[in-house]
Amino acid sequence: MSQPEFAPLTVHNLYYHASEAPSSQELLRSGEKLIETCTTASGWHFPASIVNTQRFAFQGRCYIYTQAPPSYDRTVIEQRNKSLDSVKPWGPAVDANDEHETFFLDKLNEFESTDFDRASRKAPAAQNQTHRRKASDSAEGSSPRKKQRLGLPDISLHSAIPRPHFYFPPDDILAVPAPEIGLDRYLTKNPPFPIPPRTYYSMHKALDEKYARTAWIVPIRGTPPWQGCTPASVLEPGQASNRTMSEMFHPRAPENYAPGNLPAGHIIWTHDALAAFWGFLLDVRSGGALGAISLSFNPAPPPQLESSTSSAVGGRNAAGRAVSSDPSTARGSSSNAVQNTHPTLLGMDHFKIYHDTRYSMHLRRVLHAWSFEIRNSEAVEEIFGDALPSTKIRLFKGARLVLLDGRSKGLLTM
């Protein structure tokens, strides 16, 4: 191609501004080699222009899209209870004063990614369990309770959580990347705080350990023994399952107002919410995007066993699994000593999510975004169908959970 019979060759090259620009001779040789590799013979080739004349029309120096605009779907419009007269014709400008045509970004709710398809796959449907209200221990003739009541601590929650209550990590973990959408924004608004004697330096150093394993503790009923952690309570199944009751018997996030005699600042669970959350954890575990996860439901022992357990594990500091009782109450009776002991991890019902430390922040954000959907009663759905939206409650919005290290000692709260 030393003496081409066609117009001089022009080579266009884009390069990074920080790199060194090649010389014009080098660019010309590169262009010649590129042409040689793309052609079977010397000389210029003029490809034929293939245009879909049914969709495009050539007008001098441009092409025009000739497809007709979409037509009205009368069936869809009638389902939306609108008439054809109310639908604007094709092409007019948007009316800024029409609230149905315009919206403002600052008036939209904060976006929370709930795309957990990459983090989980559908697990087998858990067997539905019926929760029957236990007979009251009150004497005959006493008036029934009319206030909402929290689940009594001596009532076991074994039947509320579908069995089994412990899952090993899956044998096969799918090679799916962890979801990164919204993680930086979540950490900016919800920074972790180290638990003494940990410092910020030692906390971040522990989180950077490549092969370490940690566990998130999700309280179900009781108060975690670390300062600043959110306690949790469970509503009685008899009242919580009655869908005709008011919303005060619904599960509730700690930042929401608590009506009646419900404790403020608690995660309020119902048996339905516990079963739904356990199923959600199984989906996340099976997905594999958050690494190898093992799950366990840890019920608290009965009060008489809890007292002996508390005395047996006493003497450990608040960074461990339990804290000792107040020395000023040690001289009192055994019943008073039990009532005045500080809460312990063994003395509260909780979920334990054991996972790889490198996924701790991802997993916490997934828990923050999870919501429980309260469905309407069958009678209401028969009347209104899908027109009446269901209610979704994010139970962990405003909650502060604890992360334990490999020795079950408190690492951080967030």
Buried (B, 14 or more C-beta within 10 A) or exposed (E): BEEEEEEEEEBEEEEEEEEEEEEEEEBBBEBBEEBEEEEEEEEEEEEEEEEEEEEBEEEEEEEEEEEEEEEEEEEEBEEEEEEEEEEEEEEEEEEEEEEEEEEEEEEEEEEBBEEBEBBBBEBEEBEEEEBEEEEEEEEEEEEEEEEBBBBEBEBEBEBBBBEEBEBEBBEEBEEBEBBEEBBEBBBEEBEBEBBEEBEEEEBEEBBEBEEBBBBBBBBBBBBBBBEEBBBBBBBBBBBBBEBEEEEBBBBBBBEBEBEEEBEEBBBBBBBBBBBBBBBBBBBBBBBBBBBBBBBBBBBBBEEEEBBEBBBEBBEBEBBBBBBBBEEEBEEBEEEEBBEEBBBBBBBBBBBBBBBBBBBBBBBBBBBBBBBBEBEBEEEEBEEEEEEEEEEEBBBBBBBBBBBBBBEEBBBBBB
